[in-house]
Amino acid sequence: MNDTEFEALAAATLDAIERALEACAADVEAERSGNVLTLELSDGARVVINSQTPTRQIWIAARSGGFHFARDGDSWRDTRDGGELFAALARIVAVPGLAAGPPKPR
């Protein structure tokens, strides 16, 4: 995958995260600036999700730690434990419905 392909895929993934949060009516405020998506949780905690073109990864920074996700087939997998991106976000932001990912187009 080249840089252009990665950037398009990463942008689509950040879009999908925003759609998934909206779909599950999470009490989370999302703000996007380029390749950075900042989530503000109801308790005031922040979660920062961004794409890293040089490593072709999506990174998450949260109180619970830093997480790096690399593309593996059709999903993003944690480089340490193999966990899936949306499942990890569901745990981090305490929104179980987020694990299902974005809504499917009709």
Steps between C-alpha positions, in 0.01 A plus 500: 500500500642839407460824698202621297314170544577495873384859550171430319443185706589674827268794421218255422567326831482826697173577315372153596586560866301825495201325334515214751499742794197680356319172428531371856403839648812509715541786748825593329593825328711451188714766335694434181794696367666337201636163602426552872171408665465613861228348717390665820326258732223588743748491792723757327762247391638532149588233249708598199492286187730581210657350195875458470597485133870413554408184693166443319324471834212654690597603851276552802611695806283459810529496878529125481804524273615529142388256233628447146289333232626366168289384210455122485277392213169682543555625855734702719676285762688603814869439440541357852201277565325472162180662630272666245483882486126547559494244783793679666329838462180359652701401810696826514198730475265260687245486215425131437296572184809645334655154465257427214670768293331751273148445372478314171382704199146425390 
